[in-house]
Amino acid sequence: MKVKLFDETHEKDLEKAINDFLEDFDGDIIDIKYQVGISIFAEEQLYCFSAMILYKK
């Protein structure tokens, strides 16, 4: 089993990164975990969109 991690500041960038990975992927996806982290710095909200793909190749 292997793991691929993705971390982006915008949800569309995360979507593109995952789709790019899956486009040429040849194996079995076991699971995909998705998470959003939000923090506040001064008056700015910072987002972190991340995903972890568990797979067998």
PyMOL Python script that loads the backbone (N, CA, C, O; Angstrom):
from pymol import cmd

cmd.read_pdbstr("""\
ATOM      1  N   MET A   1       0.842  -1.167   0.000  1.00  0.00           N
ATOM      2  CA  MET A   1       0.000   0.000   0.000  1.00  0.00           C
ATOM      3  C   MET A   1       0.894   1.240   0.000  1.00  0.00           C
ATOM      4  O   MET A   1       1.954   1.251   0.627  1.00  0.00           O
ATOM      5  N   LYS A   2       0.460   2.279  -0.705  1.00  0.00           N
ATOM      6  CA  LYS A   2       1.198   3.532  -0.787  1.00  0.00           C
ATOM      7  C   LYS A   2       0.267   4.693  -0.464  1.00  0.00           C
ATOM      8  O   LYS A   2      -0.955   4.546  -0.459  1.00  0.00           O
ATOM      9  N   VAL A   3       0.874   5.858  -0.194  1.00  0.00           N
ATOM     10  CA  VAL A   3       0.128   7.065   0.147  1.00  0.00           C
ATOM     11  C   VAL A   3       0.599   8.209  -0.736  1.00  0.00           C
ATOM     12  O   VAL A   3       1.796   8.363  -0.979  1.00  0.00           O
ATOM     13  N   LYS A   4      -0.343   9.010  -1.214  1.00  0.00           N
ATOM     14  CA  LYS A   4      -0.030  10.242  -1.944  1.00  0.00           C
ATOM     15  C   LYS A   4      -0.742  11.379  -1.225  1.00  0.00           C
ATOM     16  O   LYS A   4      -1.951  11.316  -1.000  1.00  0.00           O
ATOM     17  N   LEU A   5       0.016  12.433  -0.860  1.00  0.00           N
ATOM     18  CA  LEU A   5      -0.545  13.575  -0.147  1.00  0.00           C
ATOM     19  C   LEU A   5      -0.622  14.786  -1.062  1.00  0.00           C
ATOM     20  O   LEU A   5       0.251  15.005  -1.901  1.00  0.00           O
ATOM     21  N   PHE A   6      -1.675  15.563  -0.888  1.00  0.00           N
ATOM     22  CA  PHE A   6      -1.883  16.797  -1.636  1.00  0.00           C
ATOM     23  C   PHE A   6      -2.199  17.903  -0.635  1.00  0.00           C
ATOM     24  O   PHE A   6      -2.902  17.669   0.347  1.00  0.00           O
ATOM     25  N   ASP A   7      -1.682  19.108  -0.880  1.00  0.00           N
ATOM     26  CA  ASP A   7      -1.920  20.247   0.001  1.00  0.00           C
ATOM     27  C   ASP A   7      -1.946  21.508  -0.852  1.00  0.00           C
ATOM     28  O   ASP A   7      -0.947  21.864  -1.478  1.00  0.00           O
ATOM     29  N   GLU A   8      -3.093  22.181  -0.873  1.00  0.00           N
ATOM     30  CA  GLU A   8      -3.256  23.375  -1.709  1.00  0.00           C
ATOM     31  C   GLU A   8      -3.984  24.465  -0.920  1.00  0.00           C
ATOM     32  O   GLU A   8      -4.663  24.180   0.066  1.00  0.00           O
ATOM     33  N   THR A   9      -3.834  25.711  -1.363  1.00  0.00           N
ATOM     34  CA  THR A   9      -4.501  26.819  -0.680  1.00  0.00           C
ATOM     35  C   THR A   9      -5.864  27.151  -1.283  1.00  0.00           C
ATOM     36  O   THR A   9      -6.604  27.966  -0.733  1.00  0.00           O
ATOM     37  N   HIS A  10      -6.201  26.524  -2.411  1.00  0.00           N
ATOM     38  CA  HIS A  10      -7.499  26.749  -3.045  1.00  0.00           C
ATOM     39  C   HIS A  10      -8.086  25.402  -3.450  1.00  0.00           C
ATOM     40  O   HIS A  10      -7.364  24.519  -3.914  1.00  0.00           O
ATOM     41  N   GLU A  11      -9.384  25.248  -3.275  1.00  0.00           N
ATOM     42  CA  GLU A  11     -10.014  23.947  -3.551  1.00  0.00           C
ATOM     43  C   GLU A  11      -9.905  23.545  -5.015  1.00  0.00           C
ATOM     44  O   GLU A  11      -9.784  22.355  -5.307  1.00  0.00           O
ATOM     45  N   LYS A  12      -9.944  24.492  -5.945  1.00  0.00           N
ATOM     46  CA  LYS A  12      -9.811  24.154  -7.368  1.00  0.00           C
ATOM     47  C   LYS A  12      -8.402  23.648  -7.683  1.00  0.00           C
ATOM     48  O   LYS A  12      -8.238  22.784  -8.544  1.00  0.00           O
ATOM     49  N   ASP A  13      -7.377  24.179  -6.992  1.00  0.00           N
ATOM     50  CA  ASP A  13      -6.009  23.692  -7.184  1.00  0.00           C
ATOM     51  C   ASP A  13      -5.879  22.255  -6.682  1.00  0.00           C
ATOM     52  O   ASP A  13      -5.190  21.437  -7.291  1.00  0.00           O
ATOM     53  N   LEU A  14      -6.542  21.956  -5.571  1.00  0.00           N
ATOM     54  CA  LEU A  14      -6.524  20.583  -5.041  1.00  0.00           C
ATOM     55  C   LEU A  14      -7.216  19.637  -6.024  1.00  0.00           C
ATOM     56  O   LEU A  14      -6.723  18.544  -6.304  1.00  0.00           O
ATOM     57  N   GLU A  15      -8.337  20.064  -6.531  1.00  0.00           N
ATOM     58  CA  GLU A  15      -9.080  19.251  -7.502  1.00  0.00           C
ATOM     59  C   GLU A  15      -8.217  18.950  -8.729  1.00  0.00           C
ATOM     60  O   GLU A  15      -8.168  17.811  -9.195  1.00  0.00           O
ATOM     61  N   LYS A  16      -7.540  19.972  -9.247  1.00  0.00           N
ATOM     62  CA  LYS A  16      -6.680  19.779 -10.415  1.00  0.00           C
ATOM     63  C   LYS A  16      -5.519  18.837 -10.109  1.00  0.00           C
ATOM     64  O   LYS A  16      -5.201  17.964 -10.917  1.00  0.00           O
ATOM     65  N   ALA A  17      -4.884  19.005  -8.948  1.00  0.00           N
ATOM     66  CA  ALA A  17      -3.752  18.148  -8.575  1.00  0.00           C
ATOM     67  C   ALA A  17      -4.172  16.686  -8.471  1.00  0.00           C
ATOM     68  O   ALA A  17      -3.450  15.797  -8.925  1.00  0.00           O
ATOM     69  N   ILE A  18      -5.326  16.436  -7.880  1.00  0.00           N
ATOM     70  CA  ILE A  18      -5.812  15.066  -7.737  1.00  0.00           C
ATOM     71  C   ILE A  18      -6.186  14.494  -9.104  1.00  0.00           C
ATOM     72  O   ILE A  18      -5.850  13.350  -9.412  1.00  0.00           O
ATOM     73  N   ASN A  19      -6.879  15.284  -9.922  1.00  0.00           N
ATOM     74  CA  ASN A  19      -7.251  14.804 -11.259  1.00  0.00           C
ATOM     75  C   ASN A  19      -6.029  14.523 -12.121  1.00  0.00           C
ATOM     76  O   ASN A  19      -6.014  13.553 -12.878  1.00  0.00           O
ATOM     77  N   ASP A  20      -5.000  15.364 -12.012  1.00  0.00           N
ATOM     78  CA  ASP A  20      -3.760  15.123 -12.754  1.00  0.00           C
ATOM     79  C   ASP A  20      -3.100  13.815 -12.313  1.00  0.00           C
ATOM     80  O   ASP A  20      -2.599  13.057 -13.144  1.00  0.00           O
ATOM     81  N   PHE A  21      -3.102  13.554 -11.003  1.00  0.00           N
ATOM     82  CA  PHE A  21      -2.532  12.313 -10.480  1.00  0.00           C
ATOM     83  C   PHE A  21      -3.322  11.106 -10.980  1.00  0.00           C
ATOM     84  O   PHE A  21      -2.737  10.103 -11.389  1.00  0.00           O
ATOM     85  N   LEU A  22      -4.646  11.205 -10.947  1.00  0.00           N
ATOM     86  CA  LEU A  22      -5.493  10.076 -11.326  1.00  0.00           C
ATOM     87  C   LEU A  22      -5.528   9.828 -12.834  1.00  0.00           C
ATOM     88  O   LEU A  22      -5.824   8.717 -13.274  1.00  0.00           O
ATOM     89  N   GLU A  23      -5.227  10.856 -13.623  1.00  0.00           N
ATOM     90  CA  GLU A  23      -5.283  10.726 -15.074  1.00  0.00           C
ATOM     91  C   GLU A  23      -4.375   9.620 -15.593  1.00  0.00           C
ATOM     92  O   GLU A  23      -4.773   8.865 -16.481  1.00  0.00           O
ATOM     93  N   ASP A  24      -3.174   9.511 -15.061  1.00  0.00           N
ATOM     94  CA  ASP A  24      -2.222   8.493 -15.508  1.00  0.00           C
ATOM     95  C   ASP A  24      -2.063   7.361 -14.500  1.00  0.00           C
ATOM     96  O   ASP A  24      -1.156   6.538 -14.625  1.00  0.00           O
ATOM     97  N   PHE A  25      -2.943   7.318 -13.501  1.00  0.00           N
ATOM     98  CA  PHE A  25      -2.825   6.324 -12.440  1.00  0.00           C
ATOM     99  C   PHE A  25      -3.237   4.946 -12.936  1.00  0.00           C
ATOM    100  O   PHE A  25      -4.263   4.794 -13.599  1.00  0.00           O
ATOM    101  N   ASP A  26      -2.434   3.953 -12.613  1.00  0.00           N
ATOM    102  CA  ASP A  26      -2.740   2.571 -12.966  1.00  0.00           C
ATOM    103  C   ASP A  26      -2.571   1.725 -11.714  1.00  0.00           C
ATOM    104  O   ASP A  26      -1.475   1.246 -11.421  1.00  0.00           O
ATOM    105  N   GLY A  27      -3.647   1.547 -10.987  1.00  0.00           N
ATOM    106  CA  GLY A  27      -3.609   0.783  -9.750  1.00  0.00           C
ATOM    107  C   GLY A  27      -4.994   0.763  -9.123  1.00  0.00           C
ATOM    108  O   GLY A  27      -5.991   1.050  -9.785  1.00  0.00           O
ATOM    109  N   ASP A  28      -5.048   0.424  -7.845  1.00  0.00           N
ATOM    110  CA  ASP A  28      -6.315   0.354  -7.123  1.00  0.00           C
ATOM    111  C   ASP A  28      -6.348   1.418  -6.038  1.00  0.00           C
ATOM    112  O   ASP A  28      -5.471   1.462  -5.174  1.00  0.00           O
ATOM    113  N   ILE A  29      -7.369   2.282  -6.085  1.00  0.00           N
ATOM    114  CA  ILE A  29      -7.575   3.276  -5.036  1.00  0.00           C
ATOM    115  C   ILE A  29      -8.261   2.578  -3.864  1.00  0.00           C
ATOM    116  O   ILE A  29      -9.310   1.957  -4.032  1.00  0.00           O
ATOM    117  N   ILE A  30      -7.672   2.683  -2.696  1.00  0.00           N
ATOM    118  CA  ILE A  30      -8.257   2.098  -1.493  1.00  0.00           C
ATOM    119  C   ILE A  30      -9.200   3.095  -0.825  1.00  0.00           C
ATOM    120  O   ILE A  30     -10.322   2.752  -0.450  1.00  0.00           O
ATOM    121  N   ASP A  31      -8.723   4.349  -0.679  1.00  0.00           N
ATOM    122  CA  ASP A  31      -9.520   5.368   0.012  1.00  0.00           C
ATOM    123  C   ASP A  31      -8.968   6.748  -0.314  1.00  0.00           C
ATOM    124  O   ASP A  31      -7.792   6.897  -0.647  1.00  0.00           O
ATOM    125  N   ILE A  32      -9.824   7.746  -0.216  1.00  0.00           N
ATOM    126  CA  ILE A  32      -9.407   9.141  -0.340  1.00  0.00           C
ATOM    127  C   ILE A  32      -9.944   9.883   0.876  1.00  0.00           C
ATOM    128  O   ILE A  32     -11.148   9.874   1.134  1.00  0.00           O
ATOM    129  N   LYS A  33      -9.053  10.525   1.620  1.00  0.00           N
ATOM    130  CA  LYS A  33      -9.424  11.329   2.783  1.00  0.00           C
ATOM    131  C   LYS A  33      -9.263  12.796   2.409  1.00  0.00           C
ATOM    132  O   LYS A  33      -8.292  13.170   1.752  1.00  0.00           O
ATOM    133  N   TYR A  34     -10.211  13.623   2.827  1.00  0.00           N
ATOM    134  CA  TYR A  34     -10.220  15.038   2.479  1.00  0.00           C
ATOM    135  C   TYR A  34     -10.351  15.856   3.757  1.00  0.00           C
ATOM    136  O   TYR A  34     -11.066  15.466   4.679  1.00  0.00           O
ATOM    137  N   GLN A  35      -9.653  17.003   3.809  1.00  0.00           N
ATOM    138  CA  GLN A  35      -9.704  17.832   5.011  1.00  0.00           C
ATOM    139  C   GLN A  35      -9.511  19.295   4.639  1.00  0.00           C
ATOM    140  O   GLN A  35      -8.778  19.620   3.705  1.00  0.00           O
ATOM    141  N   VAL A  36     -10.174  20.169   5.380  1.00  0.00           N
ATOM    142  CA  VAL A  36      -9.992  21.609   5.211  1.00  0.00           C
ATOM    143  C   VAL A  36      -9.559  22.178   6.558  1.00  0.00           C
ATOM    144  O   VAL A  36     -10.182  21.917   7.587  1.00  0.00           O
ATOM    145  N   GLY A  37      -8.483  22.957   6.533  1.00  0.00           N
ATOM    146  CA  GLY A  37      -8.020  23.648   7.732  1.00  0.00           C
ATOM    147  C   GLY A  37      -8.175  25.140   7.529  1.00  0.00           C
ATOM    148  O   GLY A  37      -7.884  25.663   6.453  1.00  0.00           O
ATOM    149  N   ILE A  38      -8.635  25.828   8.568  1.00  0.00           N
ATOM    150  CA  ILE A  38      -8.823  27.273   8.503  1.00  0.00           C
ATOM    151  C   ILE A  38      -8.114  27.900   9.694  1.00  0.00           C
ATOM    152  O   ILE A  38      -8.246  27.436  10.827  1.00  0.00           O
ATOM    153  N   SER A  39      -7.362  28.959   9.423  1.00  0.00           N
ATOM    154  CA  SER A  39      -6.742  29.708  10.515  1.00  0.00           C
ATOM    155  C   SER A  39      -6.895  31.193  10.220  1.00  0.00           C
ATOM    156  O   SER A  39      -7.146  31.592   9.083  1.00  0.00           O
ATOM    157  N   ILE A  40      -6.742  31.995  11.252  1.00  0.00           N
ATOM    158  CA  ILE A  40      -6.863  33.434  11.104  1.00  0.00           C
ATOM    159  C   ILE A  40      -5.534  34.062  11.486  1.00  0.00           C
ATOM    160  O   ILE A  40      -4.992  33.806  12.562  1.00  0.00           O
ATOM    161  N   PHE A  41      -5.020  34.886  10.588  1.00  0.00           N
ATOM    162  CA  PHE A  41      -3.772  35.614  10.817  1.00  0.00           C
ATOM    163  C   PHE A  41      -4.081  37.090  10.623  1.00  0.00           C
ATOM    164  O   PHE A  41      -4.413  37.521   9.518  1.00  0.00           O
ATOM    165  N   ALA A  42      -3.972  37.864  11.698  1.00  0.00           N
ATOM    166  CA  ALA A  42      -4.406  39.266  11.694  1.00  0.00           C
ATOM    167  C   ALA A  42      -5.889  39.277  11.329  1.00  0.00           C
ATOM    168  O   ALA A  42      -6.701  38.691  12.045  1.00  0.00           O
ATOM    169  N   GLU A  43      -6.248  39.921  10.246  1.00  0.00           N
ATOM    170  CA  GLU A  43      -7.662  39.930   9.819  1.00  0.00           C
ATOM    171  C   GLU A  43      -7.897  39.065   8.590  1.00  0.00           C
ATOM    172  O   GLU A  43      -8.945  39.157   7.951  1.00  0.00           O
ATOM    173  N   GLU A  44      -6.922  38.224   8.259  1.00  0.00           N
ATOM    174  CA  GLU A  44      -7.002  37.385   7.061  1.00  0.00           C
ATOM    175  C   GLU A  44      -7.292  35.934   7.429  1.00  0.00           C
ATOM    176  O   GLU A  44      -6.698  35.390   8.359  1.00  0.00           O
ATOM    177  N   GLN A  45      -8.211  35.313   6.690  1.00  0.00           N
ATOM    178  CA  GLN A  45      -8.491  33.891   6.859  1.00  0.00           C
ATOM    179  C   GLN A  45      -7.623  33.106   5.894  1.00  0.00           C
ATOM    180  O   GLN A  45      -7.572  33.414   4.703  1.00  0.00           O
ATOM    181  N   LEU A  46      -6.938  32.090   6.408  1.00  0.00           N
ATOM    182  CA  LEU A  46      -6.082  31.242   5.586  1.00  0.00           C
ATOM    183  C   LEU A  46      -6.690  29.850   5.526  1.00  0.00           C
ATOM    184  O   LEU A  46      -7.056  29.278   6.553  1.00  0.00           O
ATOM    185  N   TYR A  47      -6.794  29.315   4.327  1.00  0.00           N
ATOM    186  CA  TYR A  47      -7.377  27.993   4.127  1.00  0.00           C
ATOM    187  C   TYR A  47      -6.303  27.020   3.655  1.00  0.00           C
ATOM    188  O   TYR A  47      -5.372  27.398   2.943  1.00  0.00           O
ATOM    189  N   CYS A  48      -6.446  25.783   4.056  1.00  0.00           N
ATOM    190  CA  CYS A  48      -5.571  24.711   3.603  1.00  0.00           C
ATOM    191  C   CYS A  48      -6.463  23.530   3.217  1.00  0.00           C
ATOM    192  O   CYS A  48      -7.115  22.930   4.072  1.00  0.00           O
ATOM    193  N   PHE A  49      -6.485  23.208   1.949  1.00  0.00           N
ATOM    194  CA  PHE A  49      -7.268  22.080   1.444  1.00  0.00           C
ATOM    195  C   PHE A  49      -6.307  20.933   1.201  1.00  0.00           C
ATOM    196  O   PHE A  49      -5.341  21.077   0.452  1.00  0.00           O
ATOM    197  N   SER A  50      -6.563  19.792   1.830  1.00  0.00           N
ATOM    198  CA  SER A  50      -5.638  18.671   1.685  1.00  0.00           C
ATOM    199  C   SER A  50      -6.400  17.369   1.464  1.00  0.00           C
ATOM    200  O   SER A  50      -7.569  17.224   1.822  1.00  0.00           O
ATOM    201  N   ALA A  51      -5.683  16.436   0.861  1.00  0.00           N
ATOM    202  CA  ALA A  51      -6.248  15.106   0.599  1.00  0.00           C
ATOM    203  C   ALA A  51      -5.134  14.085   0.687  1.00  0.00           C
ATOM    204  O   ALA A  51      -3.970  14.375   0.414  1.00  0.00           O
ATOM    205  N   MET A  52      -5.520  12.890   1.074  1.00  0.00           N
ATOM    206  CA  MET A  52      -4.596  11.759   1.131  1.00  0.00           C
ATOM    207  C   MET A  52      -5.248  10.609   0.374  1.00  0.00           C
ATOM    208  O   MET A  52      -6.384  10.229   0.655  1.00  0.00           O
ATOM    209  N   ILE A  53      -4.523  10.069  -0.576  1.00  0.00           N
ATOM    210  CA  ILE A  53      -5.015   8.931  -1.351  1.00  0.00           C
ATOM    211  C   ILE A  53      -4.226   7.698  -0.939  1.00  0.00           C
ATOM    212  O   ILE A  53      -2.998   7.684  -1.015  1.00  0.00           O
ATOM    213  N   LEU A  54      -4.931   6.673  -0.505  1.00  0.00           N
ATOM    214  CA  LEU A  54      -4.330   5.375  -0.205  1.00  0.00           C
ATOM    215  C   LEU A  54      -4.553   4.484  -1.415  1.00  0.00           C
ATOM    216  O   LEU A  54      -5.677   4.355  -1.901  1.00  0.00           O
ATOM    217  N   TYR A  55      -3.480   3.871  -1.898  1.00  0.00           N
ATOM    218  CA  TYR A  55      -3.607   3.071  -3.116  1.00  0.00           C
ATOM    219  C   TYR A  55      -2.631   1.903  -3.138  1.00  0.00           C
ATOM    220  O   TYR A  55      -1.655   1.862  -2.389  1.00  0.00           O
ATOM    221  N   LYS A  56      -2.926   0.959  -4.019  1.00  0.00           N
ATOM    222  CA  LYS A  56      -2.027  -0.157  -4.316  1.00  0.00           C
ATOM    223  C   LYS A  56      -1.634  -0.058  -5.773  1.00  0.00           C
ATOM    224  O   LYS A  56      -2.466   0.236  -6.631  1.00  0.00           O
ATOM    225  N   LYS A  57      -0.376  -0.303  -6.049  1.00  0.00           N
ATOM    226  CA  LYS A  57       0.097  -0.202  -7.425  1.00  0.00           C
ATOM    227  C   LYS A  57       0.736  -1.494  -7.857  1.00  0.00           C
ATOM    228  O   LYS A  57       1.197  -1.605  -8.993  1.00  0.00           O
TER     229      LYS A  57
END
""", "prot")
cmd.dss("prot")
cmd.show_as("cartoon", "prot")
cmd.util.cbc("prot")
cmd.orient("prot")
